[in-house]
Amino acid sequence: MGEFEDLPKSTKRKLVKLMARISEKSYRRGVQQALAVGFTHKSVSDWRYGDMNKSKGIDTPCTFSTKDRFFQQNSEITQVGFREG
C-alpha cells in the first residue's frame, strides 16, 4: 500500500501514461487475435497501431481516453500511490 506515494507527480503521470499505453496495446493485440469471431475494421493495422492515447472500442466509437480505461480496469493502482487525473 502506498509504495509509490513518494514519487514526484510528474513521474507518476509519466508512469501512468506508459502503463495505460501498454494496457491498450495488450487489449488491441487480444482483439486482433479474435478476428475469427467476426471483428471487422477498415484497417486492422490502423486500429491496432494507431493513437495510443484514445481507447478504441470494437463495437462502438471511442468515448474515453486510454488512461480512463486503464483506471477503470485497474482500480487497485490507486492503492499503491497512483491517482486518476
C-alpha positions in Angstrom: 0.0 0.0 0.0 1.3 3.5 -0.9 4.5 2.1 -2.3 4.7 4.9 -5.0 3.2 7.8 -3.0 6.6 9.5 -2.6 7.4 9.7 -6.4 7.1 13.2 -7.9 3.7 13.8 -9.5 5.4 14.3 -12.9 7.0 10.9 -12.7 3.7 9.3 -11.7 1.9 10.9 -14.6 4.6 9.5 -17.0 4.3 6.1 -15.5 0.5 6.0 -15.7 0.7 7.1 -19.3 3.2 4.3 -20.1 1.2 1.7 -18.2 -2.1 2.8 -19.9 -0.5 2.6 -23.3 0.9 -0.9 -22.5 -2.6 -1.9 -21.4 -4.1 -0.5 -24.6 -1.6 -2.4 -26.8 -2.4 -5.6 -25.0 -6.1 -5.0 -25.5 -5.7 -4.3 -29.2 -3.5 -7.4 -29.6 -6.2 -9.5 -28.0 -8.8 -8.1 -30.3 -6.5 -8.8 -33.3 -6.3 -12.4 -32.2 -10.0 -12.6 -32.0 -10.6 -11.7 -35.7 -12.1 -15.2 -36.2 -15.1 -14.1 -34.1 -16.1 -11.5 -36.7 -14.3 -8.3 -35.8 -14.1 -6.0 -38.9 -12.4 -2.7 -39.3 -11.4 -0.9 -42.4 -7.7 -1.3 -41.4 -6.9 -3.7 -38.7 -3.3 -2.3 -38.7 -4.5 1.3 -38.2 -6.8 0.1 -35.4 -4.1 -1.9 -33.6 -1.2 0.5 -34.0 -3.0 3.9 -34.1 -3.0 6.6 -31.4 -2.5 5.0 -28.0 -4.0 8.0 -26.1 -7.5 7.0 -27.1 -9.1 3.7 -26.3 -10.8 2.2 -29.3 -13.9 0.1 -28.8 -14.5 -2.8 -31.1 -18.3 -2.2 -31.4 -18.7 1.5 -30.5 -16.8 4.7 -31.2 -14.1 5.7 -28.7 -15.6 7.7 -25.8 -12.8 7.7 -23.3 -9.0 8.0 -23.0 -6.6 5.2 -22.6 -5.8 6.4 -19.1 -9.6 6.4 -18.2 -9.9 2.8 -19.4 -6.7 1.9 -17.5 -8.0 3.3 -14.2 -11.5 1.7 -14.8 -10.0 -1.7 -15.3 -7.1 -1.5 -12.8 -8.6 0.3 -9.8 -6.0 -1.3 -7.4 -3.4 1.0 -9.0 -4.7 3.8 -6.7 -3.8 1.7 -3.6 -0.1 1.8 -4.5 0.0 5.6 -4.9 -1.2 6.5 -8.3 -4.3 8.7 -8.8 -6.5 9.5 -11.7 -6.2 12.8 -13.5 
